[in-house]
Amino acid sequence: MKFKEILRKITGNHEVSLALILVLMFIVVDILAGGTFHSGTNIADIFRNNALTLVMSLGMLLVLLTGGIDISITGVLAFSGMSIGLLMKNHVLDSIPLVPRCILLFIIAIAIGSCCGLINGFIIAKGKVSPIICTLGAMYVWRGMAYIISNSAWASAADVAGYSDFGKDGSVGPYIILAAAFIVFFILMKWTGFGRKVYAIGSNKEAAAISGINVDRVQIAVYTIMGSLAGLAGALSVSIYASAQPTMQTGTEMDVIAACVIGGVSMSGGRGTVLGTLLGGIFYAIVYKALPLVGLESIWQNLIKGVIILGVVIINVVTQRMMKRRNLARREI
Amino acid sequence: MKKRLICLVLGALMLLSMFAACQPGIDKSQASYALVTKSAGNPYNEKEAEGFEAVMKAVGVKAGNYIIRHPEAPTVDAQIKVIDSLISQGVSAIAIAANDANALSAKLQEAKAAGIKIVTLDSDVAPADRLTFCNQAGVQQVAQALVDAVYDIAGGEGEYAILSATSQATNQNAWIDAMKAIAAADAKYSKLTLVEVAYGDDENQKSTDQTQALLAKYPNLKVICAPTTVGIAAAAKVLQDKKSPVKLTGLGLPSEMAAYIGDDADHSCPYMFLWNPIDLGKLAAYASIALVNGDITGKVGDTFTAGDMENSPYTLTAVAGAESYSEIILGQPFKFDSGNIAEWAKIY
C-alpha cells in the first residue's frame, strides 16, 4: 500500500519524476565516466557552458505558456552579442572604467534584445500573425543584421579582454545571473498577477479575454521578456566564450525548446513550471556533457541525444496521461 | 477558348526560352569571374574574397565582371543555389571553396557543360569535377607541420588528441588522415599516442564541451591539436582559463588567437599555423584568369604567372593518389608564434 502511494506521488508529479530520472542518469553517467562526472569543476562547467540555454529557456517557458513559440532567439542573441562585441572591438566605451563599462554593455545587449522582442510581440499580438511565421522571419532578419554589422569579422578574445573575465572559468558571474534569473521567474510565475495572466491566456485565450485580461498586452510583454533574455544570453555568450561571431549559437533555439519540452512544458500552452524548465534544462545539459565523456564515437552523439530526448518526452506523455485518467477516476467516485 | 489559352502559354514559354538562351551569350571579350566562398560571416572567407578582388582590380577587370558570393550557410545546398544563379548569369569561370567533396558534383558538371571553367580553392571536390585546385598548403605539408608541432610541444612522447570541425569536413579529414599516416610511418613519432579525434562542429559551445571532455577523460593528455579556426579558439580559452598544463597547437586565425599565443604558462598555445587566405584568394583569381585566357588548361605541368605573388610563376602539380589531375600549391604553412603574432593579428 505504502509503495503504491509513493509510486502515485512519483508518477503524479512531473517534476518529481523528472528529478528522479535526472539523478538516475547522473549516477549512470558517473559510473560510465569512471567517477569523474560528479566532480565540482565538472558540475560547474555544465552550468556555465549551458548558461545561455538555461537563461533563454525561462523566456521560452513564458512564450510556450501563451501557446506561442519563438525561434528568433538565437538571431537576437547573435545581433545583440555582435553589437556589444563591436563596441568593444572599436573601443567605443573605453573611457568608462571597466566595471561600469561591463554593466553598461550588458544593459545595451538586453536593451537591443528587448527591442527585437517587442517588435515580435507587436506583430504577433496586433498583427495576428502566427508566432512561428513571425519569429521565423525575425530569425533571418536579426541573424542577417548580425552578419551585416559584423562585416564578416569577429570580435576576438583580445578585443573583449577584461569583459570576458566576467564569464571566465572560475568566475561566479554566470552562476549569479542564472540563480537570479530563476529566482525572479519563479516568483513572477507563482505569485504575481502577471504570471497568472500568462497561464490564463495559454489555457483559454477567449475566456481570458472575456474575464478582462488584456491579451495583446500580455503577449507583447511575453515576447519582450523573451527578447531581453536572448539579449542577456548574447552578452553572456560573448563573455563566456570570449568571442563574438555572427554565426554564434546557430540552432540553439531548438535546444532551448527541447529543454522546455523535457521539463514538461506543453507546446499547446497553459501548462509548465519554472522548476520543470530548470530540470529540463539541466537534463539537456547533462546529456550534452555526458555524451563525449562516456566514450561514444562522435558521429553517434547526435543520434543518441535524439533518442534520449524522445524517450523522456514519451515517459512524460505517458505519466501525464496516467495522471489525467486517475484524476478523472477520482471525479467519478 | 482553351486552344487560344494553350497557344498563349506556349508562345510565352518560347519567348522566355529565347531570353534564357540569350543570357549566357555575353560578349566574349568581357570575361566574368565568380568566387564562391564557404559561407558568410567568417573573417577567413572574407580575406579570400579580399585577395580575389584585389587581383581582379589589379588586372583591370571591370567592377561588374567579377562576382563574389558568400552563401548564407556553410552547406552544400546554399552553394548549389549560388552556382545555379551563376550558371544563369553566364559567368566565364567559377572559383569555389567547396562545402562537401562529393555533393556538388552534379551541379559543377552542369556548370562545366555550360562552358564555365571551374577552379576550387581551400576545399577541393572530386578532381573530375574541376580543372584545378588552389591548395592553400599541400595536405602533406600541413600534416607534417602539425605532427612535428605535436612532437615538439609534447617533448617527443605522450598522449595527444585532435579537436576537429565536423566529421565530414573535407580538409580536416584529409589532414587528420595524413597526420595518422605520417605518425605511423616514422619511428620518431612512435612514442606519441593519438587518444581521440573529437568533433566540435565549429561551434563554440560544442567545442568547449569537447575540450573539457578530453581533459576529463585523459588525465595524461599533453597536447591538443585543433586544425580548425573556431575549434582552436574555443579550446585555447578552456585551457588558458583552467591554467591547464595541456598545450595547444593547430590551425587558427592570428587575430582570433592573439590573446592565447605565448611561450609562458599563462598562454595555452605556444605556436600554430595557417596560410595567408588573402594570397589564396589571389591565386584562385590568377588561376581563373589563366584558364579563361587559355594560358593553362588544367593539365599537370602547365605553368602561369601570378602577378607579384611570392612563388610566381606557379606550376600545376599532380594530386597525390589521382596523378592525372592537377593542383596548385600556394606554399608552406606559415608559423605564428610569440614573436610575430602581434604583427599578424593586425592583418587578419
Chai-1 contact restraints between the chains, C-beta under 6 A:
chainA,res_idxA,chainB,res_idxB,connection_type,confidence,min_distance_angstrom,max_distance_angstrom,comment,restraint_id
A,T36,B,A216,contact,1.0,0.0,6.0,A-B,restraint_1
A,D45,B,Q212,contact,1.0,0.0,6.0,A-B,restraint_2
A,N49,B,T208,contact,1.0,0.0,6.0,A-B,restraint_3
A,N49,B,D209,contact,1.0,0.0,6.0,A-B,restraint_4
A,Y147,B,A40,contact,1.0,0.0,6.0,A-B,restraint_5
A,Y147,B,G41,contact,1.0,0.0,6.0,A-B,restraint_6
A,S152,B,G41,contact,1.0,0.0,6.0,A-B,restraint_7
A,S152,B,P43,contact,1.0,0.0,6.0,A-B,restraint_8
A,S152,B,E46,contact,1.0,0.0,6.0,A-B,restraint_9
A,A153,B,P43,contact,1.0,0.0,6.0,A-B,restraint_10
A,W154,B,P43,contact,1.0,0.0,6.0,A-B,restraint_11
A,S156,B,S255,contact,1.0,0.0,6.0,A-B,restraint_12
A,S156,B,E256,contact,1.0,0.0,6.0,A-B,restraint_13
A,A157,B,A259,contact,1.0,0.0,6.0,A-B,restraint_14
A,A158,B,A258,contact,1.0,0.0,6.0,A-B,restraint_15
A,A158,B,A259,contact,1.0,0.0,6.0,A-B,restraint_16
A,K168,B,D241,contact,1.0,0.0,6.0,A-B,restraint_17
A,D169,B,D241,contact,1.0,0.0,6.0,A-B,restraint_18
A,D169,B,K242,contact,1.0,0.0,6.0,A-B,restraint_19
A,Y241,B,N204,contact,1.0,0.0,6.0,A-B,restraint_20
A,A242,B,K237,contact,1.0,0.0,6.0,A-B,restraint_21
A,P246,B,G41,contact,1.0,0.0,6.0,A-B,restraint_22
A,T247,B,G41,contact,1.0,0.0,6.0,A-B,restraint_23
A,P292,B,Q210,contact,1.0,0.0,6.0,A-B,restraint_24
A,P292,B,A213,contact,1.0,0.0,6.0,A-B,restraint_25
A,L293,B,A213,contact,1.0,0.0,6.0,A-B,restraint_26
A,S298,B,S167,contact,1.0,0.0,6.0,A-B,restraint_27
A,S298,B,Y199,contact,1.0,0.0,6.0,A-B,restraint_28
A,I299,B,S167,contact,1.0,0.0,6.0,A-B,restraint_29
